[in-house]
Amino acid sequence: MPRRPTRHQRLKSWPITFSPFGRALARMGSVYMPKCHSESIENHTPSSASNGFIKHPLDEKPDGSESSDGEFDGVVQADFAFFDPKPNDFHGVKTLLQTYLDVEEWDLSGFVDLILEQTTVGTVVKVEDDEDEGIFALVTALNLRRYREQKCIIQLKDHFLAKASQEKGVADQLRLLLGEQAHDVGLLVSQRVVNLPPQLLPPLYDSLFNEVSWATEDEPTEDLRNSFRFKHYVMLSKIYKHKHAEQNRKLGDDSVEAIVYAKPEDEIFHKLSSWSFYFPLRSEQPAPHEA
């Protein structure tokens, strides 16, 4: 079934900042150990693509056979599909967001409910025809003013401000975004398994920005339509920051990157952000091969 009316099949121009997004993601496939940073990203007019059910199969085919001890040595083919969030996705989305705020005690269940109730903007990725309906990725954007009275959003804002309090100048900018300017700010929530095929990422983000654009036209009330006219996005993502990178460079070793990204698309967002800040995680994060 189509996700949007056919009148949205018209194409709009690519937003300038996101035009290299697909090409950049195609060149990036590394997975790293994470720490954490928060970003404010300037928004530009979203692009649009043809509507309809979105599906992306993995083209790899098994090239091995079962070994003598019964273990399968080949590659399993899976067909991934994009879906609107629904109530049955609660446990899968909650599991995916389990460490979203590190080890903080907060209203995660309420946060998941907000995401699932907003069906016009937001996408979950599953394996097509999978009876378990496991969630492999989630992307959505929540207006911070629209949900300002929700316990989970209040706690999330307090968490961000507490982490930014030690950063000169950043706390004031963040407080402004989360307060006076909140009606123009979308919380871009993007969580996925680390080994999700990178080919899925460009259409996944295209889908999000398409839906944001459509929501500014199709929502039933003016207040709702205006709530999706984002001027800024705030995003939380996990990275690994090498403690000795600068020291190594002074010694002539340029092979160590100061920052490596748990998800390759986060490097794109980081480069596009108007400002960002970092803070350490308290929980022990799994190594990439364990995720």
GITA-V220574 format. One record per backbone hydrogen bond with DSSP energy under -0.5 kcal/mol. NH is the residue of the N-H (numbers start at 1). CO is the residue of the C=O. If there is no record, write none. Layout:
nh = (NH NH)
co = (CO CO)
This chain:
nh = (8 9 10 12 18 19 19 21 24 25 26 27 27 28 35 36 37 38 39 40 41 41 42 43 48 55 56 58 59 67 70 73 80 80 81 82 83 89 90 93 94 95 96 97 98 100 102 104 106 108 111 112 113 114 115 116 117 118 119 123 124 125 126 128 128 130 131 133 136 136 137 138 139 140 142 144 144 145 147 148 150 154 155 156 157 158 159 160 161 162 163 164 165 167 168 171 171 173 174 175 176 177 178 179 181 182 184 185 186 187 188 188 189 189 190 191 193 196 200 201 202 203 204 205 206 207 208 209 210 211 212 213 214 215 216 217 218 219 225 226 227 228 228 229 230 231 232 233 234 235 236 237 239 240 242 242 245 248 249 250 251 252 253 254 257 260 262 266 267 267 268 269 270 271 272 273 273 274 275 277 279 285 290 291 291)
co = (5 6 7 48 15 15 16 18 20 21 22 23 24 25 239 279 237 277 235 275 39 233 272 231 12 53 80 78 57 71 67 65 56 78 126 54 124 86 87 89 90 91 92 93 95 97 99 101 104 106 107 108 109 110 111 112 113 114 117 139 83 137 81 79 126 127 129 130 125 134 125 191 123 189 187 182 185 182 143 145 147 150 151 152 153 154 155 156 157 158 159 160 161 164 166 164 167 169 170 171 172 173 174 175 176 179 181 182 232 142 186 234 140 187 188 138 136 193 197 198 198 199 200 201 202 203 204 205 206 207 208 209 210 211 212 214 214 215 221 222 223 224 225 226 228 184 184 41 186 39 188 37 35 260 240 258 242 244 245 246 247 249 248 252 255 240 238 263 263 264 264 265 266 267 268 269 270 40 40 38 36 283 287 287 288)
